């Protein structure tokens, strides 16, 4: 069955306390060279038929209204998973 991936991230102007916490922990755990972390969400949607442009557009509409909070989040990717 084909799968569509939707990725949602906080808008740039929105504080990201989870990303900030991870960013602070990385150097303490020996990971260096990382300057910023932002944490988002990933959804995997299994679909019944072929992935068409119309289906991707429908999933994008669902992502913008149901899977994300458009006030504080952006849908950054809607794509068929390879």
N, C-alpha and C positions, 0 to 999 in steps of 0.2 A: 504494500500500500504506500502511495506517495505521502511525503510529509512536508509541511510548510513550517518554517521557523519564523517566529516574530520576536524581535528584540526591542525592548523598551528601556530607555534611560531617563534619569532625572534631567530636567532642563538645566542648562549650564548655570543659571542664576539661583537654582535651588540648592540649599545645603544638603550634603550627603554624609550624615554622621556614620553610617556603616562603612562607606568608602574611606572616610577619614580615620576610623579605628583600624581598618586593615592597613592603611598607609603608615600609621604609627607603629604597628606591630612588625611590619616587614623588616626594618633595620635591626630590631631587637632579636629577630630570628636569623639574622645573617644575610638577608637579601638586600643588596645595595643597588644603587643606580636607578631606582624607581622614584619618580618625583611626585606622582599623583595617582590616586585610585578613585574611580567612580564605580559604584555598584548598581547594576540594573537587573532586569528580569528577562528571562528567555522562556518562550512558550513553543511547544512542538504540537502541531495540529496534524493529525492523520486524516487524509481525505479519501473519499470513496473512488473517485475517478481521476482522470488526468488533470494535471495542474495547467490551467490555461490562464491567459492574461485576465479574463473576466473573473476567474476564481481568485486570483491574487488580489485584484481590486476589491472584491467582496471581503476577503480576509483583512485587507488593510482597513476597510471601513469598520469591521468588527474590532480590530486592534485599537483604532482611534476612539471607539465609543465604549467598549466593554473591557478590553485587556489592559488599557492604560487609563490614567487619570489625566486628561488633556490640560488641566490647569498646571500640573507640576511635572508631567512626563512627556517625552517625545517618542514616537515610534520611529526607530532608526533603521529597521530592516524588516522586510517581509520578502522571503525568498524560499524557493523549493530547496530542500536539503538534498545535497548530492549523494 
